[in-house]
Each structure stands twice: as structure tokens, then as C-alpha cells.
Amino acid sequence: MREAAQRRNLAVQALAGLVAVGLMSLAAVLDGAWLERHILPEFFQPRDEQLRLLTGVRAALLALGVLLIWPVGPWLARRRLADMLPYVVAVALAVVTAEVLLRVLPWYSIHQLPAQREPQRRRDPVMGWTYRPDRVGRGELGGRMIEYAFDPAGHRVRRRGDVVDYSQPSVLFVGESIVGGHGVTYDETIPALVGARLGLQPANLSVGGFATDQMYLRFRQEWPRYREPRAVVILFMPLLFHRNLEHDRPHLEPGLVWRPASDDLRLVQIARRLVPARSQREIDDAVLMTRQALAAMVAAAEARGAVPLVLVPQLTEETAEEATIRRRVLTGLPYLHVPLDPAWRVANNRHPDARADAALADAVAEYLQAQLVHHPAPRPRPRH
């Protein structure tokens, strides 16, 4: 009996040791090179911050490995299976309970915040969310009170009561909060500045938190309503590319096939948010889908005689990873890469400020002015 107990103790300690070695090996693998291959750069989380978090994860894995070797391994070896059963049951019940609660409680995708702040959003079954239309919201940012007014179709406008006229010659802007003008007044936004420079109506279709596939869905929904589109400006940033791999919302797959939000286990989705590691295949699929969505918008614009342009603001010095994403996605498409002063940010926020928006608007307006010379306005069709 004693020999059997000793064999069991040795087996338990050996198993704990193997797990410890596995954790330590994982910590060794998760180095800077692994991060560059599997963690995409992000706008709101600079690379150095990602590296610090990864360092913390590696330290935690090493600590767990050491603890498993001693004192946890020997302690487990002294326990009987009957003694361990309550712990195992408690952990299993905790996991099941957490999953059930997360499925019962309201579930929000990573960019649809439950705590509403201006400009407010609402759920949308096709795109995931949109701005609340036909309203005015006010929020303080950067030491200023910013007013966000939207017409009934969800375009940001100067004041409540203003509407985008679908019959007027227009420049459409497709993007997210940067083009939407988060933290700046309406007159400081890129669409308003470009529209004033060109003498055309700006139509701002941007929605905060959107990925490229959501931009495409919004564009496809609104595009047929415009009678005289003269240009289409589409935002793309390598630092926002990671959003195109998020499936906790309605999304598009390669081929621009629409899919509902993923029904993966909620705990798995949370783990993916905490450690957004991506396989090369996932990244390749996202590159393909992104190119297809951008190309579809460019082709739609060209088919109606409008000038297409993909705008690429560079808010910080471009890294090699960002350059690779930019080339993979945009090669062959009409795009404008505009480097900006990194200091041109809204105070206490990472969004570009009025100075950055003015520089971007100047670059876009100069490009479109040159192109529109060769794209005369379409003549009205004769009425029968």
C-alpha cells in the first residue's frame, strides 16, 4: 500500500513538473519576435505597451511554473483524489456559472461600449452598431465641449435640422471616429474642410469603432441614394487593421460574405480580447477581405464617374509592420499616405486634433482638385 502511494506521489509530481516545463517553455516562446508575427499593431495600444503586457504574461507563466515545481507539486502529491474532488468541482462550477451569466447578460462587441458616451451608438443587426440618428449630443474632450449633431440618416452635420441632400453634388467620406471628427467641432472635421475647399457637399458616413468591412456595409447601404457623387474618400490605417479580424460582431469574410457575430464561448472571446494572438491564416484572410472591400468601393465610385481615394493618416512614425500591412492591403489601389506631427493629438486622447485634420483635409482637397479636373460632372439625363 505504501509503495502504491509513493508511486502515485511520484506520478503526480512528475505530471506537475511536465506542466511546469510546458509553462516555462511557453514563456520562452512568447518573445518579441512572436509578438511581431502574431499580435497586430494597434492604435490605442502602442507596441511598447503591448511588449510590456507580454513581458508580464511571460513572468506570470514562469512564476506558475516555479510554483508547480514547488510547493504546489509536492502539496498535490500528498493529497488524496477524494481531497481534490471538491476543488475540481468548484472550479468547474465557477466556469459554467460564469459562461451562463455572460450569455444571459447583455453582450457587447469590443467597440460597442455599454456605458454610452457621446456620440452615442445603437445596435444594428447588419453592421453591429451605428450612431443614434436625428439627435444632438455633447461631450467634453480635450478641455472643450464638443457638439455632435446627426441628421435622420446618421450623417454628422453642423447643427440639428441640417440634412445631407442626396440630390446635391457630394463628396462621400467613409471611415470611423477619426474621419467622424471625434474630439473636434463639425467645422474642424476633415469632411467639412474638404467640402468647403471644393465647393461640394460633404457626406460623412463615418461611425466610431468601425472596421473596413463595416465601412463597406455602411457605404453599400447609402451609396445608391446619392445622385451626383463626385468623390469617395475612404479611411484606412494599418494601426486599425486588427479590427478586421474581430468576429464578436457581424462581419464579412473573404468574398465579402456577411456573417453574424461569432457564437464562441464568451470566456473564449474574453481570452481573445486579452491576448489577441492571430494565426498567419487569419491575418491573410483579413488582408484579402480588406482589399476586396476597399476595391469594391473604389470600383463603385469609378463606375459612376466619381474619384475614389483611400486616405492613410500616419499619426506616428511608420513601423516596418505597419508598412507591410499598408503595402499588402493597398498596392494597386488609389491611396494617399499623409504623415502628421505626432504632437497633433486631442489633449488626453489619441485622436488627431484640429491641426491634424486641417493637414489631412488639405492633402485630400489637393488630390481631389487635381483629379476632378479630369472627371467632369456627369451631365443630367434627358427626361422622357
C-alpha positions in Angstrom: 0.0 0.0 0.0 2.8 2.3 0.9 4.7 1.6 -2.3 1.5 2.3 -4.3 1.1 5.7 -2.5 4.7 6.5 -3.3 4.3 5.7 -6.9 1.2 7.9 -7.1 3.0 10.7 -5.4 5.8 10.4 -7.9 3.4 10.3 -10.8 1.6 13.5 -9.5 4.9 15.3 -9.0 6.0 14.2 -12.5 2.8 15.5 -14.1 3.1 18.8 -12.2 6.7 19.0 -13.4 5.7 18.4 -17.0 3.0 21.1 -16.8 5.6 23.4 -15.2 8.1 22.8 -18.1 5.3 23.4 -20.6 4.5 26.8 -19.0 8.2 27.8 -18.9 8.6 26.7 -22.5 5.6 28.8 -23.5 7.1 31.8 -21.7 10.3 31.3 -23.7 8.4 31.1 -27.0 6.4 34.3 -26.3 9.3 36.7 -27.1 9.4 39.9 -29.2 9.6 38.0 -32.4 6.5 36.0 -31.6 4.7 39.3 -30.8 5.6 40.7 -34.2 4.3 37.7 -36.0 1.0 37.1 -34.1 0.0 40.4 -32.4 -1.0 43.2 -34.8 -0.1 46.8 -34.0 -3.0 48.8 -32.5 -3.9 52.5 -32.5 -4.9 52.6 -28.8 -2.2 50.2 -27.6 1.3 51.2 -28.8 3.9 48.5 -29.5 5.9 49.2 -26.3 2.8 48.8 -24.2 2.0 45.5 -25.9 5.5 44.4 -25.2 5.2 45.3 -21.5 2.0 43.3 -21.3 3.6 40.4 -23.0 6.5 40.6 -20.6 4.0 40.5 -17.7 2.4 37.4 -19.2 5.8 35.7 -19.6 6.7 36.5 -16.0 3.4 35.1 -14.7 3.9 31.9 -16.7 7.4 31.5 -15.2 6.1 32.1 -11.7 3.3 29.5 -12.2 5.9 27.0 -13.5 8.1 27.5 -10.4 5.1 27.2 -8.1 4.1 24.0 -9.7 7.5 22.5 -9.1 7.5 23.8 -5.5 5.4 24.0 -3.3 2.3 23.1 -5.3 3.6 19.9 -6.8 4.6 18.3 -3.5 1.4 19.5 -1.9 -0.7 17.9 -4.7 1.3 14.7 -4.3 0.3 14.5 -0.6 -3.4 14.9 -1.4 -5.8 12.0 -1.9 -8.1 12.1 -5.0 -11.0 12.4 -2.7 -9.4 15.5 -1.2 -9.0 17.1 -4.6 -12.5 16.5 -5.8 -14.2 19.5 -4.1 -11.6 21.8 -5.7 -12.2 20.4 -9.1 -15.9 20.6 -8.8 -15.7 24.2 -7.5 -13.6 25.3 -10.4 -15.9 23.5 -13.0 -19.0 25.1 -11.4 -17.4 28.6 -11.4 -16.5 28.2 -15.1 -20.0 27.1 -16.1 -21.7 29.7 -14.0 -19.5 32.5 -15.5 -20.3 31.3 -19.0 -24.1 31.2 -18.3 -24.1 34.6 -16.7 -22.2 36.1 -19.7 -24.7 34.6 -22.1 -27.7 36.0 -20.1 -26.3 39.5 -19.5 -26.1 42.0 -22.4 -23.1 41.2 -24.6 -21.2 43.9 -26.4 -18.6 43.7 -29.1 -15.3 45.2 -28.2 -16.1 48.6 -29.7 -19.7 48.9 -28.7 -19.4 50.2 -25.2 -22.3 49.6 -22.8 -21.5 52.8 -20.9 -22.8 55.2 -23.5 -20.8 58.3 -24.3 -21.0 60.9 -27.0 -21.5 60.4 -29.8 -23.9 57.7 -28.7 -24.4 54.4 -30.6 -27.2 51.9 -31.1 -27.2 48.3 -32.1 -27.6 47.4 -35.8 -28.3 43.9 -36.9 -26.2 44.2 -40.1 -23.3 46.5 -39.2 -23.1 45.8 -35.4 -23.8 49.4 -34.4 -24.4 52.9 -35.8 -24.7 56.4 -34.4 -28.1 57.3 -33.0 -29.6 59.4 -35.7 -31.5 62.7 -35.7 -30.1 64.0 -32.4 -27.5 66.3 -30.8 -25.1 65.0 -28.2 -22.5 67.0 -26.3 -19.4 65.6 -24.6 -16.3 67.2 -23.1 -13.0 66.2 -24.6 -9.6 67.9 -24.7 -10.8 70.7 -22.5 -13.7 71.6 -24.9 -17.4 70.8 -25.0 -17.9 69.2 -28.4 -21.3 69.1 -30.1 -22.2 66.1 -32.3 -25.3 66.6 -34.4 -26.6 63.9 -36.7 -29.3 64.0 -39.4 -32.0 61.3 -39.7 -29.7 59.2 -41.9 -26.9 59.3 -39.4 -24.6 61.8 -41.2 -22.7 64.2 -38.9 -23.9 67.7 -39.7 -23.2 71.2 -38.4 -26.4 71.5 -36.3 -29.7 69.7 -35.7 -32.1 70.3 -38.5 -29.4 70.2 -41.2 -29.6 67.2 -43.5 -27.4 65.8 -46.3 -29.2 66.4 -49.6 -28.9 63.3 -51.7 -29.5 65.3 -54.9 -26.6 67.6 -54.5 -23.0 67.2 -55.9 -21.3 65.4 -52.9 -18.0 64.1 -51.6 -18.6 60.9 -49.5 -16.4 60.1 -46.6 -16.3 56.6 -45.3 -14.5 55.9 -42.0 -14.6 55.7 -38.3 -14.1 58.2 -35.4 -11.0 59.9 -37.0 -13.0 60.9 -40.1 -16.1 61.3 -38.0 -14.3 64.0 -36.0 -14.1 62.6 -32.5 -12.9 65.5 -30.3 -13.3 68.3 -32.9 -16.1 70.6 -33.9 -18.0 70.0 -37.1 -16.2 72.8 -38.9 -12.9 71.3 -37.9 -13.6 67.8 -39.4 -11.9 66.6 -42.5 -15.2 66.3 -44.5 -16.3 69.8 -43.6 -12.9 71.3 -44.6 -12.7 69.4 -47.8 -16.3 70.2 -48.8 -15.7 73.9 -48.2 -12.4 73.8 -50.2 -14.0 72.0 -53.2 -17.4 73.7 -53.0 -19.1 70.3 -52.7 -21.5 68.9 -50.1 -19.6 66.7 -47.6 -21.5 63.5 -46.6 -19.9 62.0 -43.5 -20.8 58.3 -43.3 -18.3 57.5 -40.6 -19.1 55.6 -37.4 -16.8 55.3 -34.4 -15.1 51.9 -33.9 -15.9 50.7 -37.5 -13.6 48.3 -39.2 -13.2 48.2 -43.0 -15.9 45.7 -43.6 -18.4 47.8 -41.5 -17.4 50.9 -43.6 -18.2 48.9 -46.7 -21.6 47.8 -45.4 -22.5 51.4 -44.5 -21.2 52.6 -47.9 -23.2 50.0 -49.8 -26.3 51.0 -47.8 -26.1 54.7 -48.6 -24.3 54.8 -52.0 -27.4 54.3 -54.2 -29.1 57.3 -52.7 -26.6 59.9 -54.0 -27.5 61.3 -57.4 -24.3 63.3 -58.0 -21.3 61.7 -56.2 -18.1 63.4 -57.2 -15.6 61.7 -55.0 -15.4 58.9 -52.3 -12.8 59.2 -49.6 -12.2 56.0 -47.5 -10.1 55.8 -44.4 -7.6 53.0 -43.9 -4.9 52.8 -41.2 -2.6 49.8 -40.5 -3.0 50.6 -36.8 -6.7 49.9 -37.2 -6.3 46.8 -39.4 -6.7 44.5 -36.3 -10.4 45.4 -36.2 -10.9 43.5 -39.4 -10.1 40.2 -37.6 -12.8 40.8 -34.9 -15.7 38.4 -35.2 -17.6 39.3 -32.0 -19.8 41.4 -34.2 -21.5 41.0 -37.6 -18.6 40.8 -40.1 -17.5 40.0 -43.6 -15.4 37.1 -44.7 -13.3 36.8 -47.9 -15.6 37.1 -50.9 -17.5 39.8 -48.9 -19.7 37.2 -47.4 -21.7 38.5 -44.5 -21.6 36.5 -41.2 -23.4 37.2 -37.9 -21.4 37.7 -34.7 -19.5 34.6 -33.5 -21.2 32.4 -31.1 -18.0 31.2 -29.5 -17.9 30.6 -25.7 -18.0 34.0 -24.0 -15.0 33.1 -21.9 -13.1 32.2 -25.1 -14.0 35.6 -26.6 -12.8 37.4 -23.4 -9.5 35.5 -23.6 -9.1 36.5 -27.3 -9.6 40.1 -26.3 -7.0 39.9 -23.5 -4.5 38.1 -25.7 -5.4 38.9 -29.4 -3.0 36.4 -30.9 -3.7 35.7 -34.6 -2.5 32.9 -36.9 -1.0 33.7 -40.3 -4.1 32.3 -42.0 -6.4 34.7 -40.0 -4.2 37.6 -41.0 -4.1 36.6 -44.7 -7.9 36.2 -44.7 -8.3 39.7 -43.2 -5.9 41.2 -45.8 -7.9 39.6 -48.6 -11.3 40.7 -47.2 -10.0 44.2 -46.6 -8.6 44.5 -50.2 -11.9 43.3 -51.6 -14.0 45.7 -49.5 -11.8 48.7 -50.5 -11.6 47.6 -54.1 -15.4 47.3 -54.2 -15.9 50.9 -53.0 -13.3 52.1 -55.4 -14.9 50.3 -58.3 -18.4 51.6 -57.3 -17.1 55.2 -57.3 -15.3 54.8 -60.7 -18.4 53.2 -62.3 -20.3 56.4 -61.6 -17.6 58.8 -62.6 -16.6 59.7 -59.0 -13.0 60.0 -57.9 -12.0 57.3 -55.3 -9.3 57.8 -52.7 -8.1 55.8 -49.8 -6.8 58.1 -47.1 -4.0 56.8 -44.9 -3.2 59.1 -42.0 0.2 58.4 -40.4 -0.1 59.7 -36.8 3.2 58.3 -35.6 6.4 57.2 -37.3 5.6 54.3 -39.5 7.0 51.0 -38.3 8.1 48.1 -40.6 5.0 46.1 -39.5 2.7 49.0 -40.5 4.4 49.4 -43.8 4.0 45.7 -44.6 0.2 45.9 -43.8 -0.1 49.1 -45.9 1.6 47.5 -48.9 -0.3 44.2 -48.7 -3.7 45.9 -48.5 -3.3 49.0 -50.7 -1.0 48.1 -53.5 -2.8 48.8 -56.8 -5.5 51.0 -55.1 -5.5 54.8 -55.3 -4.3 55.9 -51.8 -2.7 58.9 -50.2 -0.3 58.4 -47.3 -0.1 61.5 -45.2 2.5 61.7 -42.3 1.5 64.0 -39.4 3.2 65.6 -36.5 2.7 63.1 -33.6 2.0 66.0 -31.2 -1.2 66.9 -33.1 -3.5 65.0 -30.9 -6.6 65.9 -28.9 -5.5 66.7 -25.3 -5.5 63.5 -23.1 -6.6 61.5 -26.2 -5.0 59.7 -29.1 -7.3 61.1 -31.8 -5.9 63.7 -34.2 -6.8 67.3 -33.3 -7.9 70.2 -35.5 -4.3 70.8 -36.8 -4.0 67.3 -38.0 -7.5 67.3 -39.5 -6.6 70.5 -41.4 -3.4 69.0 -42.8 -5.3 65.8 -43.9 -8.1 67.9 -45.4 -5.5 70.0 -47.4 -3.9 66.8 -48.7 -7.2 65.3 -49.7 -8.5 68.5 -51.3 -5.3 69.0 -53.4 -5.5 65.4 -54.6 -9.2 65.6 -55.5 -8.9 69.0 -57.1 -6.3 67.6 -59.5 -8.4 64.5 -60.2 -11.7 66.2 -60.6 -10.3 68.3 -63.5 -10.2 65.1 -65.4 -13.6 63.9 -64.1 -16.2 66.4 -65.3 -19.6 66.4 -63.6 -21.9 63.9 -65.3 -24.5 65.6 -67.5 -28.1 65.2 -66.4 -30.0 62.6 -68.2 -32.7 63.9 -70.5 -36.2 63.3 -69.2 -38.7 61.4 -71.4 
